[in-house]
Amino acid sequence: MLELLKNEGKQYDDTIVRALVFSLSIYPVGLYVLLSSGRKGQVVDVNPENPRFPIVQVFGELNPDGKNKILETSQTGVNIVRPLTRDEIGPV
């Protein structure tokens, strides 16, 4: 999957690569993850602009309006370090 994304627009057709990434995401929706900020979260959506950096709900954090905090991961900001096992998640 990473090789496909690295060669997007060079070796492979962009439309085909995006369709494949949406259906076989590197970080599928529902996956529990450890973020580079040390927080834990769950992937809730695919970022259509950059599927390598999904949208994550951060556990234990709320926005000022009281809704769960959602953030877009990125290469330069908060990103996913690794997936978490059920045992590592703990109480959510």
Summary of the structure (lengths in Angstrom):
residues: 92
radius of gyration: 14.3
end to end distance: 30.0
largest distance: 45.3
contacts: 226
relative contact order: 0.19
helix: 21%
strand: 32%
